[in-house]
Every structure is written in C-alpha cells, then in structure tokens.
Amino acid sequence: MHFIKIIDWCFLFLIAFALLNVLDRLGMIDLFSGIDRRITAKERQVRRQNARRAAAEQATAEKNQHEAERRAAEKKESARMSRLNDMASLRALERADDQHGVD
C-alpha cells in the first residue's frame, strides 16, 4: 500500500510538472523561458552586430565603386584631353607648314 502512494505522488508530480511546462510554453508563466530569452537576446545582439557589419561592408563597397567610377571618368577625360591636345598640335603644325609652304 505504501508503494502505491509513492507511485501516486510521482504521478501527481509528473502531471504538475507537465502542466507547468504547458503554461510556460503558452507564455502564461515564466518558468523555463528565461534561459531561452537569454539565448534569444544573445542571438539578437549577434544579429545586430552582423547587420552593422554588413551595412559597413555595403557602404565600403559602394564607396569603392563610386571611387572606381570617378577614376574611370577622370581617365576617360584625360584621354579625351590628350586627343584634343594632339589634334590641336597637329593643326598648329599643319598651319605652320601651310604658312611656310611645305607640303
């Protein structure tokens, strides 16, 4: 008879524990969720750090892209100015040749 009372108490304890666990999962009480929330807070912190890092990398990539575009435009402009100077020099030589009568 004493053994049956022990089994009854164990069974009642298991039912109470299961009920507490269900209430915790539903968010009605905070029994076991504190651990999960700490982990979640750490995960949120890591996600924020990753988001900041990704934003910084994206900003750096955009800055590098703009810098490369600016350099390409400067190089293109420099080449255009060089061609214009070459053409002006050629015209000046042709005018000088025309003035001196050289063919």
N, C-alpha and C positions, 0 to 999 in steps of 0.2 A: 504494500500500500504506500509506503514511503517513497518507493521508486517511481510510482505513478505521479505523485505530487511533484517530484523533481522534473519529470517529463512535462507535466502541465505548465510549470513555471518557465521552463525553457521554451515551450511552445508560445506562451504568452509574451515572453521576452522577444522572440523572433517576430511575432506579429507586431509588437510595439515598434521594434526597430524598422520593420518594413513600412509601417505607417509613417514614421518619422522621415524615412528616406523618400517616400512618395510626396509628403508635404514639402520637403526640401526641394525636390525636383520641380514641383509646381511653383516654387517661389514663395510659398506661404510662411516658411520659416527658414532661418539661415543656419543650418546645422553643418552641412558638409561643403556648401558652395563657397565658403570663404577661401578655401585653398584654390578652387577653380578661378575665383575672381582675381586672386593674386597672380596666378599664371596669366590670366587674360590681360591684366594690367601690364604685366611684363611684355606680353605679345604686342599690346597696343604701343608701348614705348618703342619696341624694336621696329614696328611698322612705321611709326612716326620718323624714327631715325632713317629708315630705308627710304621713306618718301622725301625727306630733306636731302639725302644723298643723291637720289635720282633727280630731284629738281636742280641741285647744284651741277650735276653732270650734264643735264639737258641745257642749262644756261651756259655752261662752258662750251658745249658742242655748238650751240647757236652763235656764241661769241666767236669761236674759231671759224665757223662757216662765214660769218659776216667779214671777218678779217681776211679770209682767203678770197672772198668775192671782191673786197676792196683792193687787195693786192693785184688780182687779175685785171680789174678795171684800170688800175694805175699802169700796169704793164701794157695793156692794150692802148691806153692813151699815150704812153711813152713811145710805143712803136709807131703810132699814127703821127706823132710829132716828129719822130725821126724821118718818116717817109716824107712829110711835108717839108722838112729842112733839106732833105736830099733833093726833092723836086725844085725847091727854091734855088738851091745851089746849082742844079742843072740848068735852070732858066737863066740864072746870072751868067753862067759860063756861055750859054748859047747867045745871050745878048752881047757879051764881051767879044765872042767870036764874030757876031754879025757886025759889031762896030769896027773890028779890025779887018773885016773882010775875009776871014778864014772859013773855009768850007769843011 
